[in-house]
């Protein structure tokens, strides 16, 4: 099926290598100062594996934490060195309201911030755009210019908190506004650490929030990769998202295959820019769904690390461990939440979060019980946060690296998902047979773009979603409170409602900012940016200049749309 290093077959040699790395981490003080015993006080080892005398067929695919193929995790210490980051996704109303929620999350023990933007922002539109009517602040926070980000992060030192921003189409101008907000705080931008989603492939495949045709988007992403590699080495400019693909109805194997294919496409993009894969690949991160099928999700995440490491090494020539590491954020499944008997969602989220942890996630968001009805209330958001904290502090699962490694069931599922993913990846590469020179970046990129153009990804996801819905309707698959055990005593929930006054207030503030800014400077900055867009230069610096003079998101995106045009998805029936 796949090739792995024969040297890793010997369990004794592998254990010795792991022990050496673990001892080095311990000597360097990289272990948490906490109690690594069971509730009954029993000492547990940092990792478990076969006895040195055992011969385990296929052990080279399992291995030890911290070494290729990283099935069991990218760090030899597992969570003993550092637990996953609790990064709760939040945003609603205006920047001031969301800032207050962020301070609450940080006070309650959240380890990082994750920004949810409203639909106009995700589509690169200003709050006073006619297309924004009725949507401002409703599914996330409204951001129109760098001044909004000043408010959003007021009292939150950006040099000390990692920040994730879930936005793709207008990700690059939003990133520029984020850098401006950091500058205004007095933060050295080269010290920033965080993640920008930026992944445009998954928009065409599943979420459908794009601005231009694929080629201009890929140009912007390439510019961003170059800029961050050279200027902000700790920042992750690309979070490649399988979450939205899974939420659209994909199977676990499809989610993983489509997402990894997208990741390989971005590797090809970086190489086409002349970037060193050992430098820029470590800035690529991933974002996966943790669904309710407990063992399948654990196996999916373990297989993800293994496939990524092998492709980066054997196909794209990465030689450093960090370039071969697949690091990822996990969010519990939004589509598993039900409006019926909503308190059941706490149980579902707990199962999904535990699967993410046992799969080795690097950071996680847990959904709130009322998110199927509205944005989370403060009470529901706190329960979601505490769910992670109970798992982290009370369950003992952070004491041992990959505690399910070696389970016959988990290893068989991991192998099965890997094989299914490889078949799908081969199919995507087969679609690369387009006219010569049409998509010159790389073979996987060519296959992805052809699959988007032909509607292949959309069709595959639709077929999977239909099969699952059919199984629900037949009763072969069950959802408690929906198609089984439907009697309930649950009262109606009080949900968070965003006032329509937010939209009017945001539009008024935006009008005031436009009146107070230097319009000549804005016009000059936008003209310079468009001139670079017509040529071949990197757009980050001119876009930064536009953000500094308070050009709005809609103005920046609108100027680029006028130059590059807009994308319209072909109709399919």
Order of alpha helices (4+ residues) and beta strands (2+ residues): alpha-beta-alpha-beta-alpha-alpha-beta-alpha-beta-alpha-beta-alpha-alpha-alpha-beta-alpha-alpha-beta-alpha-beta-alpha-alpha-alpha-alpha-alpha-alpha-alpha-alpha
